[in-house]
Amino acid sequence: MHPDIKKIKALILYRVCITYLLLFSFFIYGTSYTLLIHTTLLSYFAAFIFLLTIVYLVTLQRLRSGYFVFAYVQVMLDIYLIIFFILATGGIESWFSFLLLVHVIGSGITLGRKPMMTIAVLSSISYGIVIVLQFYAIIPVYYSIGLTSEHFFFNIFTNMTAMFLVAYLGRHLLLSLERTSITLRKTESDFRDLYAFHRDVIENIPVGLLYTDTKGGIVLFNRSAEIITGIAQEAAKEKKLPDLFDFIPLPIEKGSFKGTILDGCNEKIVEASISEHRNEFDVVRGFVIIFEDLTRITEMEVEMKEKEKMAAIGELSANIAHEIRNPLAALRSSVEMLKEATLPQEQRGRIMEIAIVEMDRLNKIITDFLIYSNPRLPDIKRISATRVLKDTLYMLRNIVSNNNGDVNIVEDFEGDIYVKADENQVKQVFWNLGLNALQSLSGTGQISVSVKQTREFVKIYVKDSGRGIEPENMEKIFYPFFSTKKGGAGLGLAMVYRIIHEHSGKISVSSTVGKGTTFEISLLNG
């Protein structure tokens, strides 16, 4: 529907309503107040308004354009209808001259602010003319004998001034209203664009996004969430969060959660991250949950671990073969030499000693490998890390003393600090790290051991001032059978790494070539 048609229909309706409201008041109170001498004029006036309304409505139905002109004609004709009504109710003494003010305002609402001043001019001139004609008795409308020319002049002046003021103020208010309306439409358009943009962004992000109220009721559910869960948006909004993700407990708390959901007959692995939505008063209004399907990633991780495992087995097999080949080659050479009967007895004895040493070496390699590959489950207890460290450092100091070395071993811990661990395995960890540190010093330098306690972990630092580790070897030091020491089997640090992880701990290393190495071990606080 054209917007002007609504205003025209409203104008027609208001005209009829005002007319018949006034008529009704005349029939009720007309006998008490002398407002109209010729009462039959009201009936004719009402009938004319009724017929005029029918004409307006029929014309409006047939119009296809020119709505503004049609409305303008009505407003102009209404001026003279109101003037007639004012004259019929006493002219200068009429109580209804205010209708012209109402008409000026109504014309602005119907036609806009620009014609308001024109309507005010026509209304004021028309009113002034008929009042002057009444004064000179040209129009036969009687007035009180006590009214003088000054009364007429003042009445015309006040009414004309009022109409111009109403027109001016109406134009100003309509101008402000238009500006406000334009701003509002622009703001509404910007809001619609922003809402559409946000909706498109939310709907097209590649992860599931949902929003819940504080009780877990789902309010927002994007397209990716539909794809991951297999649940439509409308159906999801009728559910609560635990209905979708049973691994997220109520009441909802922020954090990360991982579990499985069923999409039909398919089981999916989902990880959800929950954050709080707080208002300006720092009150929780709801929760934002971002989640994604990790099924394929988890499958790929399992495949990668299997491949890494097979690669590690292959590398381990190659390292074992390499380590075993050396003593076997020495044994073969010794046996071949012993087969020669011409060798002197002294040389034969020396060859036999070499063979025994290589057999012992081969036995040690196989024994260490069996220990590494067949670990026993740790017997976790609450033990004193301080006592185990002191025992280890005591043995290291004895080695230094027996070898006449110049190594200073410093300890930085006080009192009993407890950890949850297997004492024998932890003792092996400290011994291997201490022995590595001692061997890196080449007989001179310093080893320092310090302990720091946090709420969750006990951190043990083993630092030496030795030759350090080459950067290219940093990633390999925990690999089985990797060693830079002559004659080393390369299982010491590998066992250290395995034991620490079996204790749900952590181990890291930092090193600078020529300055030393620091191992950091984290064990669960006891």
C-alpha positions in Angstrom: 0.0 0.0 0.0 1.3 3.5 -0.9 2.3 5.4 2.3 0.1 8.5 1.4 -3.0 6.4 1.2 -2.8 5.6 4.9 -2.6 9.3 5.8 -5.5 10.1 3.5 -7.7 7.4 5.0 -6.7 8.6 8.5 -7.7 12.2 7.5 -11.1 11.0 6.3 -11.6 9.0 9.4 -10.6 11.8 11.8 -12.9 14.3 9.9 -15.9 12.1 10.3 -15.1 11.3 14.0 -14.6 14.9 15.0 -17.8 16.0 13.1 -20.0 13.4 14.7 -18.4 13.8 18.1 -19.3 17.5 18.0 -22.8 16.7 16.8 -23.2 14.3 19.7 -22.1 17.0 22.2 -24.6 19.4 20.7 -27.5 17.0 21.1 -26.5 16.4 24.7 -25.7 19.9 25.8 -27.3 22.1 23.1 -30.4 22.7 25.2 -28.3 24.1 28.1 -26.2 26.6 26.1 -27.1 28.9 23.2 -24.4 27.8 20.8 -26.4 27.6 17.6 -29.5 29.6 16.5 -30.3 27.5 13.4 -30.0 23.9 14.7 -31.1 22.5 11.4 -27.8 23.6 9.9 -26.1 20.9 11.9 -28.1 18.2 10.3 -27.4 19.5 6.9 -23.7 19.9 7.8 -23.5 16.3 9.1 -25.2 15.0 5.9 -22.8 16.9 3.8 -19.8 15.5 5.6 -21.2 12.0 5.2 -21.7 12.4 1.5 -18.3 14.1 1.1 -16.7 11.1 2.9 -18.3 8.7 0.5 -17.1 10.8 -2.5 -13.6 10.9 -1.0 -13.5 7.1 -0.5 -14.8 6.3 -4.0 -12.3 8.7 -5.5 -9.5 7.2 -3.5 -10.4 3.7 -4.7 -10.1 4.8 -8.3 -6.9 6.9 -8.0 -3.7 5.3 -9.3 -1.5 8.4 -8.7 -1.8 12.0 -7.6 -2.4 11.2 -3.9 -0.7 14.3 -2.7 -2.9 16.6 -4.8 -6.0 14.7 -3.7 -5.0 15.2 0.0 -4.1 18.8 -0.6 -7.7 19.5 -2.1 -9.2 17.9 1.0 -7.1 20.0 3.4 -8.1 23.2 1.5 -11.8 22.3 1.5 -11.6 21.5 5.2 -10.6 25.1 5.9 -13.9 26.3 4.5 -15.8 23.6 6.3 -14.3 24.7 9.6 -15.0 28.4 8.8 -18.6 27.5 8.1 -18.8 25.6 11.4 -17.3 28.5 13.3 -19.8 30.9 11.7 -22.7 28.5 12.4 -21.7 28.5 16.1 -21.4 32.2 16.5 -18.4 33.5 14.5 -16.4 35.7 16.8 -18.2 34.1 19.8 -17.7 30.5 18.6 -15.9 28.2 20.9 -14.5 26.2 18.0 -12.0 28.5 16.4 -9.4 26.2 17.9 -10.3 23.7 15.1 -8.3 25.9 12.7 -5.2 25.3 14.9 -5.9 21.6 14.9 -6.4 21.7 11.1 -3.0 23.4 10.7 -1.3 20.6 12.7 -3.3 17.9 10.8 -2.3 19.4 7.4 1.4 19.1 8.5 0.9 15.5 9.5 -0.9 14.7 6.2 1.0 16.8 3.7 4.4 17.3 5.4 6.0 20.4 6.9 6.3 22.5 3.7 2.6 23.2 3.1 1.9 24.1 6.8 2.7 27.7 6.5 0.5 28.0 3.3 -2.4 26.4 5.2 -1.8 28.7 8.1 -1.9 31.8 5.8 -5.1 30.6 4.0 -6.8 29.7 7.3 -5.9 33.0 9.0 -6.9 35.1 6.0 -10.2 33.2 5.6 -10.9 33.5 9.3 -10.0 37.2 9.4 -12.3 37.9 6.3 -15.3 36.2 7.7 -15.0 37.8 11.1 -14.7 41.3 9.5 -17.7 40.5 7.3 -19.6 39.4 10.5 -18.6 42.8 12.1 -20.0 44.7 9.2 -23.2 42.5 9.2 -22.4 41.4 5.6 -22.7 37.9 6.8 -25.9 37.5 8.9 -24.3 36.1 12.0 -25.4 38.0 15.1 -23.0 38.8 18.0 -23.3 40.5 21.4 -23.9 44.2 21.4 -21.1 44.7 23.9 -18.4 43.6 21.4 -16.6 46.5 19.9 -14.2 46.8 16.9 -11.3 46.4 19.3 -12.7 43.1 20.4 -12.9 42.0 16.8 -9.4 43.2 16.0 -7.9 41.5 19.0 -9.8 38.2 18.3 -8.5 38.2 14.7 -5.0 39.1 15.8 -4.8 36.4 18.5 -6.2 33.7 16.2 -4.0 34.6 13.3 -0.9 34.8 15.5 -1.8 31.4 17.1 -2.1 29.8 13.6 1.2 31.2 12.5 2.9 30.1 15.7 1.4 26.6 15.4 2.6 26.4 11.8 6.1 27.6 12.7 6.4 25.3 15.7 4.8 22.4 13.7 7.3 22.9 10.9 10.1 22.9 13.4 8.8 19.8 15.1 8.2 18.0 11.9 11.6 18.9 10.6 13.1 17.4 13.8 10.9 14.4 13.4 12.0 13.9 9.8 15.6 14.1 10.8 15.0 11.7 13.6 13.1 9.4 11.3 15.9 9.5 8.7 18.5 8.8 11.4 16.3 6.0 12.8 15.9 4.5 9.4 19.6 4.7 8.8 20.3 3.2 12.2 17.7 0.5 11.6 19.3 -0.2 8.2 22.8 -0.4 9.7 21.4 -2.6 12.5 19.8 -4.9 9.9 23.1 -5.0 7.9 25.1 -5.7 11.1 22.7 -8.3 12.2 22.8 -10.0 8.8 26.6 -9.8 8.8 26.8 -11.3 12.3 24.3 -14.0 11.4 26.2 -14.9 8.3 29.5 -15.0 10.2 28.0 -17.1 12.9 26.3 -19.4 10.4 29.4 -19.8 8.3 32.2 -20.3 10.8 33.7 -23.8 10.4 33.2 -24.8 14.1 30.0 -25.5 16.0 28.8 -22.5 18.0 25.9 -22.5 20.5 24.8 -20.2 23.3 22.9 -21.2 26.4 21.2 -19.5 29.3 22.4 -20.0 32.8 20.3 -23.1 33.2 21.7 -24.8 30.1 18.8 -24.0 27.7 20.0 -23.6 24.1 19.3 -20.2 22.6 21.6 -20.1 19.5 22.7 -23.0 17.3 24.6 -22.4 14.1 24.8 -24.4 10.9 28.1 -26.1 11.7 26.6 -27.2 15.0 23.7 -28.8 13.0 26.2 -30.7 10.8 28.3 -31.9 13.7 25.5 -33.1 15.9 22.9 -34.0 13.2 20.3 -32.0 15.0 18.3 -29.2 13.4 18.3 -25.7 14.9 14.7 -25.7 15.9 14.9 -29.1 17.5 18.2 -28.1 19.3 16.5 -25.0 20.8 14.0 -27.2 22.6 16.8 -29.1 24.4 19.3 -28.4 27.1 23.1 -28.6 26.8 23.4 -32.1 28.6 20.9 -33.5 26.1 23.5 -32.8 23.4 26.7 -33.3 25.3 26.3 -35.7 28.2 30.0 -35.3 29.1 29.4 -31.6 30.1 28.0 -31.6 33.7 25.5 -29.2 35.2 25.9 -26.6 36.6 27.8 -25.4 33.6 31.4 -24.2 34.2 33.9 -22.6 31.9 36.7 -24.8 30.6 37.4 -27.5 28.0 35.6 -30.8 27.8 36.1 -33.8 25.5 33.7 -36.7 24.9 31.7 -38.6 22.4 28.2 -38.0 20.8 26.0 -40.1 18.6 25.0 -38.8 15.2 22.6 -41.5 14.1 24.6 -44.7 14.3 28.0 -42.9 14.1 30.0 -42.0 17.2 31.9 -38.7 17.0 34.6 -37.4 19.2 33.9 -33.8 20.2 35.9 -31.2 22.1 34.0 -28.2 23.5 35.3 -25.0 24.9 33.0 -23.1 27.3 33.3 -19.4 28.2 31.1 -17.2 30.3 29.0 -14.3 29.0 28.9 -11.5 31.5 27.0 -8.2 31.4 28.3 -4.8 32.3 27.6 -5.6 36.0 29.8 -8.7 35.8 26.8 -11.0 36.2 26.8 -14.2 34.2 24.0 -14.1 31.6 24.8 -17.3 29.7 27.5 -19.4 28.2 29.2 -19.5 24.8 30.2 -23.0 23.7 32.5 -23.6 20.7 33.0 -27.2 19.7 34.4 -29.2 16.8 34.4 -32.7 15.5 37.8 -34.3 16.3 36.9 -37.8 15.0 38.9 -37.6 11.8 41.8 -35.8 13.6 41.8 -38.4 16.3 41.8 -41.2 13.7 44.7 -39.5 12.0 46.6 -39.1 15.3 46.1 -42.8 15.9 47.4 -43.6 12.4 50.4 -41.2 12.9 51.2 -42.8 16.3 51.1 -46.3 14.7 53.3 -45.1 11.9 55.7 -43.4 14.4 55.6 -46.6 16.4 56.6 -48.7 13.4 59.3 -46.2 12.5 60.6 -46.2 16.0 60.6 -50.0 16.0 62.6 -49.9 12.7 65.0 -47.4 14.1 65.3 -49.3 17.3 66.0 -52.5 15.5 68.7 -50.8 13.4 70.3 -49.4 16.5 70.2 -52.7 18.3 71.8 -54.4 15.2 74.5 -51.7 15.1 75.2 -52.1 18.8 75.3 -55.9 18.7 77.3 -56.0 15.4 80.4 -54.4 17.0 81.0 -56.9 19.8 80.0 -59.8 17.5 82.6 -58.6 15.0 85.2 -58.5 17.7 84.2 -62.0 18.9 84.4 -63.3 15.4 87.9 -61.9 14.9 89.0 -63.4 18.3 87.6 -66.8 17.4 89.3 -66.8 14.0 92.6 -65.9 15.5 92.2 -68.6 18.2 91.7 -71.2 15.4 95.4 -70.6 14.4 97.5 -73.0 16.4 100.7 -71.1 15.7 99.8 -68.2 18.0 101.9 -68.0 21.2 100.2 -68.8 24.5 100.5 -65.2 25.7 98.7 -63.8 22.7 96.0 -66.4 22.9 95.3 -65.4 26.5 95.1 -61.8 25.5 92.6 -62.6 22.7 90.5 -64.7 25.2 90.3 -61.6 27.5 89.1 -59.5 24.6 86.4 -62.0 23.7 85.2 -62.1 27.3 85.0 -58.3 27.5 83.0 -58.2 24.3 80.7 -60.9 25.5 80.1 -58.9 28.7 79.5 -55.8 26.6 77.0 -57.7 24.5 75.3 -59.1 27.6 75.0 -55.5 29.0 73.4 -54.2 25.8 70.9 -57.0 25.8 70.2 -56.6 29.6 69.7 -52.8 29.3 67.4 -53.3 26.3 65.3 -55.8 28.2 65.0 -53.5 31.1 64.0 -50.6 28.8 61.5 -52.7 26.7 59.9 -54.6 29.6 59.4 -52.0 32.3 57.6 -52.9 35.5 54.7 -50.8 36.6 55.8 -48.1 39.1 54.8 -48.6 42.8 53.6 -45.1 43.5 54.1 -44.0 47.1 54.7 -40.8 49.0 58.5 -40.6 49.3 61.0 -38.0 50.3 62.6 -36.5 47.2 65.1 -34.8 49.4 66.4 -38.0 50.9 66.7 -39.8 47.4 68.6 -36.8 46.0 71.0 -36.7 49.0 71.7 -40.4 48.6 72.4 -39.9 44.9 74.7 -36.9 45.4 76.6 -38.9 48.1 77.4 -41.6 45.6 78.4 -39.1 43.0 80.8 -37.4 45.4 82.4 -40.9 46.2 83.0 -41.4 42.4 84.6 -37.9 42.2 86.8 -38.7 45.3 87.9 -42.1 43.9 88.9 -40.6 40.6 90.7 -37.7 42.1 88.4 -35.3 40.1 88.0 -31.6 40.7 84.2 -31.4 40.6 82.2 -29.3 43.0 78.7 -30.7 43.7 76.2 -28.1 45.1 72.8 -28.8 46.5 70.1 -26.2 47.0 67.1 -27.7 49.0 66.1 -27.6 52.6 63.8 -29.8 54.7 61.8 -32.8 53.4 60.0 -32.3 50.1 57.7 -35.2 49.2 56.6 -36.5 45.8 54.3 -39.3 44.6 56.7 -41.8 42.9 58.4 -45.2 42.8 61.5 -44.7 44.9 63.7 -47.2 43.0 62.7 -45.8 39.6 63.1 -42.2 40.7 66.5 -43.1 42.2 67.5 -44.5 38.8 66.4 -41.2 37.1 68.5 -39.1 39.5 71.5 -41.4 39.2 71.4 -41.4 35.3 71.2 -37.6 35.2 73.9 -37.2 37.8 76.2 -39.6 36.0 75.6 -37.9 32.6 76.4 -34.6 34.2 79.6 -36.0 35.8 80.7 -37.5 32.5 80.2 -34.2 30.6 82.6 -32.4 32.9 85.7 -34.4 32.0 87.0 -34.3 35.5 86.5 -30.6 36.4 83.6 -28.2 36.8 80.4 -27.9 38.9 77.1 -29.8 39.3 74.2 -28.1 41.1 70.9 -29.7 42.1 68.0 -27.5 43.3 64.4 -28.1 44.2 61.4 -25.9 43.9 57.9 -26.7 45.1 54.6 -25.5 43.5 51.0 -26.3 44.3 50.9 -29.2 41.9 54.5 -30.2 41.1 57.9 -30.5 42.6 60.5 -29.3 40.2 64.1 -30.7 40.3 66.9 -29.0 38.4 70.1 -30.8 37.6 72.6 -28.4 36.1 76.2 -28.9 35.0 78.9 -26.7 33.6 80.1 -29.2 31.0 80.5 -29.2 27.2 76.8 -28.9 26.5 74.7 -30.6 23.8 74.9 -29.7 20.1 71.6 -28.1 18.8 71.1 -30.8 16.2 71.2 -33.5 18.9 68.7 -31.8 21.2 65.7 -33.7 19.8 67.5 -37.0 19.8 68.9 -37.3 23.3 65.8 -39.2 24.6 65.8 -41.7 21.7 66.9 -45.3 22.5 70.5 -46.2 21.5 71.4 -42.5 20.7 74.6 -41.6 22.4 77.5 -39.2 21.8 79.7 -40.9 24.3 82.2 -43.5 23.3 81.1 -46.9 24.3 77.7 -45.6 25.6 74.6 -47.7 24.9 72.3 -44.7 24.7 69.5 -46.1 26.9 70.1 -44.0 30.0 68.1 -40.9 29.0 65.6 -43.0 27.2 64.8 -44.8 30.4 64.7 -41.4 32.3 62.2 -40.1 29.8 60.0 -43.2 30.1 60.0 -43.3 33.9 59.1 -39.6 34.2 56.1 -40.0 31.8 55.0 -43.1 33.6 54.8 -41.0 36.7 52.6 -38.4 34.9 55.6 -36.0 35.2 57.5 -33.8 32.7 61.1 -33.5 31.7 62.7 -30.8 29.6 66.3 -29.8 28.8 68.1 -26.6 27.9 71.8 -26.5 26.9 74.4 -24.1 25.5 77.5 -25.6 23.9 80.6 -24.9 26.0 78.6 -23.6 29.0 76.6 -26.6 30.2 73.2 -28.3 30.4 70.2 -28.1 32.7 67.5 -30.8 33.0 64.2 -29.8 34.6 62.1 -32.7 36.1 58.5 -32.2 37.3 57.0 -34.8 39.6 53.6 -34.7 41.3 53.6 -33.0 44.7 53.3 -35.5 47.5 
